[in-house]
Amino acid sequence: MRWFLYLVRTEDNKLYTGITTDVERRFHQHQSGKGAKALRGKGELTLAFYGEVGEHSQALRLEYRIKQLTKRQKERLVAGDGSFETLLNGLKTG
């Protein structure tokens, strides 16, 4: 089964990080208020980024690493600076 990591941007410009096997389904859950409690009542949500990770265990580890990043580092990830691939390769080699 393929796992994906995704970032959702809230109306107040915060980034929420999560993992799923179906990005579109999960994003719609968040939009309808049936997803994570952290996103409920946060206004309009936009899918800022997603990328395929691989196995569930890798997705969990990458989610943890990304949650440790600063806002600036997460914004670089969203901008597509190559940091996602670097983080993903770090999981596979480390």
N, C-alpha and C positions, 0 to 999 in steps of 0.2 A: 504494500500500500504506500502511495506517495503522500508525504507530509509537506506542508507549506508553512512558512513563517509569514506573518502579515503585520502591517502597522496601519492603524486607523487614526485619522486626525479628527479631533473634536473641534467644535465651534470656537473654543477658546485657545486653539492652536496646540493642544497637548497631543502627544503621541502615545497610543495604547498598543502594546505588543502582544500578539497571540499566535497560536499554532492551530492548524486544522487540516483535514483531508480535502475540504471543499471550500475554497476561499469565498466564492460567490454566495453559497448557502450561509456560511458563517457571518458574512458581512450583512446580509439581509436580516439575520437573527439580531445582530447588534442594532440595526436601524429600527427594527420593530420593538425594541426594548426587551427582547427575550434572550439576549446574549449576556455578556459579563455585567455584573452590577456596577462596575467602575464606569461604564459608558451610559448607563441609564440617566436620562435627564440632562445630558450634556449637549443638547441641541443637535444641529445638523452634523452628520458624520460623513467623512470621505475616506475612501480607501487610498492611503498614501503610498503603500508599497506592498508587494508580496514577491516571494521567491520560493522555488522548490528546494527543499532541504534533503529529503530522502526518508530514512527510517524515523520512527517515533522517538527513539532514544536520542538521535542526533537533533531532532527538532526541539526536544525539551532542553538539551544542553545549549543550543543556539539561542533559544528564547531567553534563557537565564543570562547568557552573555550580553545579549542586546539590552535587556532590562538594566544591566549595570552601566551601560553607556550614558554619557551626558546627552543633553538635548541637542547640542551642536553636533555630536558624533552621529546621533540618530538622523538629524537633518541631512548630513552628508550621505548617509546610507540611502535615504529617500531620493536624494539628488542623483544617485547612481554613480558615485565616485569609485566604485570597485571594491568598497569595503565589505560588501556582502560576500563576494567571492573569497576575499581574504579570510573572513571569519569562517566561512564554510570549509575552506581548505584547511584551516587550522584545526577544525574538528576531525577531519578525515586523517590528518597526519599526527595529531596529538591525541 
